[in-house]
Amino acid sequence: MYKEITTPIGVPENNFISSILLTKTPFYFISPHLDDAVLSAGDLILFLIEQKIPVTVITVFTRISPKPYTLSAKSFIRQCGYNDAELLFADRRNEDEEIFKKIGIQTEHLGFIDATWRKKENISSFRKALSRFIPELGHRYPIHQLNVISGKIVPEDQLLIDEVGSAISKIIGEKNNCKIFAPAAFGNHVDHTLARKVCEKYFPDAVLWSDFPYNAKESGSIKIKGYEQYEWLNDPDKKIALIKDYKTQFQAMFSGGIPRIPEVFYIPKGQNI
């Protein structure tokens, strides 16, 4: 099913890595949240850094809106071991910067608001007043299980596709010789879906990654039409150590340990990496 890569440096003939090693092409990873790039592509990212290849992680949704918070938002805050959402996200941004600085990666935080905290803009005065007591009435994705992980982008968020695409394009500039990675949006989190749609519109040659931990039970079993699948497994222990550095998130995401599964990437057919 896959073109397996278990000893990356030992198989330079494989197109997944040959051009990387030869050209030192800059890589940009478009991460929806402050951990997604490491979760889904950390093993590859660490390999790129070891090979002295420039890597930039651009994280899209890095802020929250003011109170009041929905029940889903409050639940997330508690799962992370916090009672202050602003402090949680400040710690997450600092944590992300420190982790990437430690391994020599440039990081950019775009400052867009996370789906759980995105509020409606055009609502009646009555609904706005009522949302102070029932916050769900004023949010675009009021309930995590029903809305945030539905994969359905609400009409108000359509404008975000161009806003995010423009912000990423300003960072990348006119570079033609670069490779962009983005989420495949497995798990149907709307922020992942939105990030993928941005890249489909602005960077159609982007390589997609299989979203971890959403894919933990289905790793490698999902196919995407028009893409070739590649499995990557180099040094999962180093990746796991990096994931554990996200202390604000680790408690909420993992209770039974981190599975050592390969990373899976989807490359548009006819392309080399």
N, C-alpha and C positions, 0 to 999 in steps of 0.2 A: 504493500500500500504506500509506503514511504520510501524516500531516498534517505536511508538512515545515515547519520553522521555521529559516530561514537568517538572518533579520534580526529578532531577537526584538522590539526596541523598535518596529520599523516595522509590526508586525502585531498591534496591541492587540486587534483583534476576535477573535483566536484564544483559545479558552477556556483553553488551556494557560498563558497568561500574563496574561490580562486581569484576573482577580480578584487575582492577585499584586500587580499594579501599583496596583490600586484600594484594596485592604484592608490591605496590608502584613502579611499573615498570617504568624505565626511558623512556621518550618519546623524539623522534627526529622529528621535522617538517622540511621537505625539501622545502624551499620557493624559487620559481624561482626569485622573485624580492624583493625589500626592503619594502614590505607591504603585500605580498600575504598571508603569514601565518595568520596574524591578520585578514585580510579581510575575509578569508574563514573558519578559525578555531579559531578565537579569543575568542569566548564564551567558547569553550571547553578548550582552553589553560588557561584562567582565572580560570576555575573550577579546573583544575589540580594543579595550583599553590596554590589555597585555600586549597587543600587537601595535601599539602606538597609533591607533586610528582615532581621529577626532570624533567625539560623541557629544551631542547636545540633547538634553531631555527638555521638551517643552510641555509644561503641565497647564492644562486649560482651566479647570474648575478648582480654584484655590481659596475662595472666599465664601462668606455666608451673608445673609441679610439680617437686619436687626430683628429683635423680638416683635411680636410673639412667635413662638415656635410650635410646629405641629407635634402631635404625639409621636409620630415617626422620628422626627428630629430629636426630640427629648430622649427617646429610646436609644438612638445611636450615640448620643452624648454619654449616657449612662454605660453603654456597652464598652465605650472607650475608657471608662474609669474617671470621667470628668463630670462636673456639674456646671461648667461655664463653657459655652460653645465658642465664644470669641477666643478664650484662652486655648481651647483645644485646637482651633485652626491656626492660631499663631504658633503653637508648639509644632503642629504638623508641617508648617512652612519652614520653620527653623530646622526641624529634624531632617526634612528632605534636602535642604541646602547643605547641611553638614555631612550627610551620607554621601552625596555626590562629590562634594569638595574633597572628601577623604580619599576617593578613588580616582580623582582627576577628571571629573565630568562637569561640563558647563550646564547650568540649569536656568530655565526661564519660567517664571510664574506669570501667567496671563491675567489672573485676577478676575475671571468670570465666576459667577455665583453657582455653587453646587445645586443640583436639581432639587434636593430635599428642601432647600432654602429659597428657591426662586419663587418670587411672588407675582401675582397678576397685577397688571398696570391699569387696565381699563375696566374698572368695576364701579358699580354705583356707590353713592355715598352711604346708603343704607347697608349694603353688603360689606363695605369697608369698615363701617362702625361695628357691625356684628362680628367681623373677623377678629376683632380684639378679644372676643370671648371664645370664638370658635375659629382658631387660626386656619384650619383646613379650608375655610371658605375663601381665603385670600391667597392661597398658594396654587401654583400651576400643577404640582404633583403632590397632592395632599397626603396620600397614603402610600407608603413604600411598596407593599406587596401588590397593590392594585395599579399604581401609577408609575412609580420610579422604575420598577423592573418589568414594565409592560412592553418596552421597546417602542412605544408610540410617542412621537414628539408632538406636543400640543402646538396649535397654530401660532401662538405667541412666540414660540421658540424658533420658528423658521428663520427669523431675522438673524438669530445667533449663528447660523451656518456661515453667512457672509461675514459677520463680525469676527468670528473666530478665524475663518480662512484668511481674512485681511491681516489680522494680528500675527498669524504664523508666517504669512508671506513676507511681512516686514522684517522678521527675524532672519529668515532664510535668505532674503534678498534675491539677487539674480543668479544664484549658484545653479548651474546646469548639471554639474558633476557632483551630485550628492544623492544619498539614498534616504528615503523617508519610510518610517514604520508607523503603523497605526493599529488600533484594536479592530478585530473582526466583529466585536460586539456580541460574542456568545454570552448568554446570561440575560441579554435584553435590558441591561441598565441603559436608561435614556441618554445619559452622558456619554457612554461608550458608543451608542448608536449615532449620536450627534457628531462625535469625533470622526467616526468612520465616514459619515456623509460629507463632512468637511473635506476629507482627503479624497473621496471619490470625485468631488467637484473641482478642487484646487490642485490635487496631486494624484491624478488617476493611476500613476505607475507605482504608487505606494505598496509596500509589502505589508500584509496584515498579519497580526499575531493572534494566536488562540488565547482567549482571555482566561487567566488563572486568578482565583481558584474556581471560577464558574465551570471550567472544563475538567475539573479533577476526576469526574466519573466518566467523562467522554473523550479523554485526551486521544487525539488522533483519529477519532471515528467520524468527525464532521468534515464534509467536503464542501468546497465552494466552487461553483461553476466558473470556468475561465481561469482558475488558479491551479498551480501545482503545489503540492504539500511537501514540506521538508521538516524532518524531525532533527532537533538539535539537543545533544546531551554532551556536555564537556566536563563541567565541574559543579554538580548540583550542590555539594556541600558549601562551596563558597557563596553560591546564590542564597542558600538557606540562611547562612550567617548574615548576609546583607538584608534579607527580609526581616530577620529578628531585630535589626537596628531600628526598624519602624515600630518603636515601642508604643506609640499612641494607638496603633492599629492592630498590633499583633494579638492583643487580648481579645479583641472583637472578632477577628477573623479565624484564628486557629486555637482549638482546644485540645485536639488529639495529635498534634505534631504536623509537620509539613511534608506532604508526600513528595518523593523524589521521582517526578515524572518528567519526560522530555518536554522541551518547548517545541511548539509546532508553529511553523510560519507558512504563509500562503503567498506565493509569488505569481504575478500575472504571467500566464503562459507566453512563451517566446522571449522572456526576459531572463537575463542573468541577474544575480543579486547586485 
